[in-house]
Amino acid sequence: MKRFWRHRLRNAFPGAAMKKDLSEPMKLIQRFRNRIAHHDCLLGQPVVERYADMRRIAGWVDPAAEAWLTSRSQIDELLAAKP
């Protein structure tokens, strides 16, 4: 896996310094996505933290991707309204 990171994944995520920078947030996002996909209750879930992870990873791919994601997202407004 180290070799794969050095030669391939590093090019896909140039902003991530090391594989470990990427692997933990990706695991957390995957678990969160599975909760959503299975219609689990999200009350008490770290929505803000997972959204921050998503933005950070998008920024590692390309800072413009993070800016685009942030500009298109309504999560901040929804969280502020606390429906």
N, C-alpha and C positions, 0 to 999 in steps of 0.2 A: 504493500500500500504506500509506503514511503516513496518508492520509485514512481508510482502513479501520480502522487501529489507533486513531486518535483518536476515531472515532465509534462503533465497534462492539466490537472486540476488547478495548479497554481496560475496557469494562463487564463483560466476561466474566472478566477477570483483574485485578480492582481492586488486588490486592496487588503486581502487577508494575509497577515504575516506568516502564519503557520497553519497546518491542517487542524490542529487543536482549536484554533480560533473559530473555525468553521463548524467542526463536528458537533460540539455541544449545542450551540444555538439551533442547528439543523435538527438534532434529535428532539429538542423541546418543541420546535415548530411542527414537526411530524406528529408528535403526541397530541398537540393542540388541534391540529387539522383532523386527526382521527376522532377526537371528541366531538368536533363540529360535524363531521361526516356521519357519526352515529347518533346525532341529535341529543348528545349528552347536555346536561345543564352546564352553562358557562358561569353561573353565579359563583363567585369565589375563585374563579380561574384568573391567572395573571394576564389578562388581555393586553394591558398596557405594555408589559414586558415582552410578550410575544410579538406585538406590533413593532416594538423597537428593534427586536431581533430581525424581523423581516426587512425593515428599512436598512439596518446595518448591513445585512447580507446583500441586499440590492446595491448598496453603495460600494461594496467590495467588488461587485461585478463591474459597475460603472457609476460614478457619482451622479451622472445624469439620470440613471435608472432610479436611484433613490429620490431624486428631486421629482421625477415624473410620478412615482408611486405616492409620494407625500402630497403632491398637487391634486391627484385624482381621488385620494382616499377621503372618506367621510367619517372615519373612525374618531378623529379628534372631536368633531362636532357632536357625534353620538355620545361619546363618553362625557363630554361637558354637559349635555342635556340630562344625563342619567335617567333614561326612560324606565 
